[in-house]
Amino acid sequence: QLQLVESGGGLVQPGGSLRLSCAASGFTLDYYAIGWFRQAPGKEREGVSCISSSGGYTNYADSVKGRFTISRDNAKNTVYLQMNSLKPEDTAVYYCKAVRLGWIYWGQGTQVTVSS
């Protein structure tokens, strides 16, 4: 079965850190661009960060620049999102998306809650 699985979410205090993982099973991520998205309650899903298949290009939403870092380890078939200096407004379900030509895969999401 071809799927993406996110992990690493949880409850963290403001100012804390989490590292999300997006692992693929049934296919290799080597040739896929990967994006992280998030959706807070009552809001539309928004793009957070993306990385090219080679890892040579990355991009970030203004709201997370300087705090989040996207990376990939193709040997482990996994993409990461390191989130530092977390804020309550970062609370959301985080999803990863793999895109290559006409192929698109979404993960099921992982909850991130930033609260004291």
C-alpha positions as CSV (number, residue, x, y, z in Angstrom):
1,Q,0.0,0.0,0.0
2,L,1.3,3.4,-1.0
3,Q,1.1,5.9,1.9
4,L,2.7,8.7,3.8
5,V,2.7,8.6,7.5
6,E,3.4,11.7,9.7
7,S,4.6,11.4,13.3
8,G,6.2,13.5,16.0
9,G,3.3,15.7,16.9
10,G,2.2,16.3,20.5
11,L,1.6,18.9,23.2
12,V,4.4,21.4,23.8
13,Q,4.7,24.6,25.7
14,P,5.2,28.0,23.9
15,G,8.9,28.4,23.0
16,G,9.3,24.6,22.8
17,S,10.4,22.4,19.9
18,L,9.1,19.4,18.0
19,R,10.4,17.5,15.0
20,L,7.8,16.1,12.6
21,S,8.6,13.2,10.3
22,C,6.9,12.2,7.1
23,A,7.8,8.6,6.1
24,A,6.8,6.9,2.9
25,S,5.9,3.3,2.5
26,G,5.3,1.4,-0.7
27,F,7.2,3.9,-2.8
28,T,10.4,6.0,-2.6
29,L,10.4,9.7,-2.0
30,D,13.6,10.3,-4.0
31,Y,11.9,12.0,-6.9
32,Y,9.1,13.7,-5.1
33,A,8.9,17.3,-3.9
34,I,7.5,17.4,-0.4
35,G,5.3,20.0,1.2
36,W,4.2,20.4,4.8
37,F,0.8,21.9,5.4
38,R,-1.3,22.7,8.4
39,Q,-4.9,23.2,9.3
40,A,-6.1,24.8,12.4
41,P,-9.8,24.4,13.6
42,G,-12.1,26.6,11.6
43,K,-9.4,27.6,9.1
44,E,-8.3,26.5,5.7
45,R,-5.3,24.3,5.1
46,E,-2.2,26.4,4.5
47,G,1.3,25.7,3.2
48,V,4.0,25.8,5.7
49,S,7.2,24.7,3.9
50,C,8.3,22.7,0.9
51,I,11.5,21.0,-0.3
52,S,12.6,19.9,-3.8
53,S,13.3,16.3,-4.6
54,S,17.1,16.9,-4.4
55,G,16.8,19.0,-1.2
56,G,18.4,21.9,-3.0
57,Y,15.4,24.2,-2.8
58,T,13.4,25.0,0.2
59,N,10.7,27.5,0.9
60,Y,8.8,28.7,4.0
61,A,5.7,30.6,4.9
62,D,6.4,34.0,6.3
63,S,4.8,33.0,9.6
64,V,7.4,30.2,10.2
65,K,10.6,31.6,8.6
66,G,13.5,31.5,11.0
67,R,11.7,29.0,13.3
68,F,11.0,26.0,11.1
69,T,13.5,24.0,9.1
70,I,12.6,21.4,6.4
71,S,15.0,18.6,5.5
72,R,15.0,15.2,3.9
73,D,16.9,12.0,4.2
74,N,16.3,10.0,1.1
75,A,18.2,7.0,2.5
76,K,15.6,6.8,5.2
77,N,12.7,7.7,2.8
78,T,11.7,10.4,5.3
79,V,11.2,14.2,5.3
80,Y,11.4,16.2,8.5
81,L,10.1,19.5,9.8
82,Q,12.0,20.9,12.7
83,M,9.9,23.4,14.6
84,N,11.5,25.7,17.1
85,S,10.2,28.6,19.1
86,L,6.7,27.3,18.8
87,K,3.8,29.6,19.4
88,P,0.1,29.0,20.3
89,E,-0.8,30.0,16.7
90,D,1.2,27.1,15.4
91,T,-1.4,24.7,16.8
92,A,-2.9,22.7,14.0
93,V,-3.0,19.3,12.3
94,Y,0.1,19.0,10.2
95,Y,0.1,17.1,6.9
96,C,2.8,16.2,4.4
97,K,2.2,15.9,0.7
98,A,4.4,14.2,-1.9
99,V,4.2,15.4,-5.5
100,R,5.8,14.1,-8.7
101,L,4.4,14.8,-12.1
102,G,0.8,13.7,-11.8
103,W,1.2,11.7,-8.6
104,I,0.1,13.2,-5.3
105,Y,0.0,11.6,-1.9
106,W,-1.2,13.0,1.4
107,G,-0.5,11.7,4.9
108,Q,-3.2,11.4,7.5
109,G,-1.9,14.3,9.7
110,T,-0.4,14.7,13.1
111,Q,-1.7,17.0,15.8
112,V,0.5,19.8,17.2
113,T,-0.8,21.7,20.2
114,V,1.2,24.6,21.6
115,S,-0.2,25.5,25.0
116,S,0.9,26.3,28.5
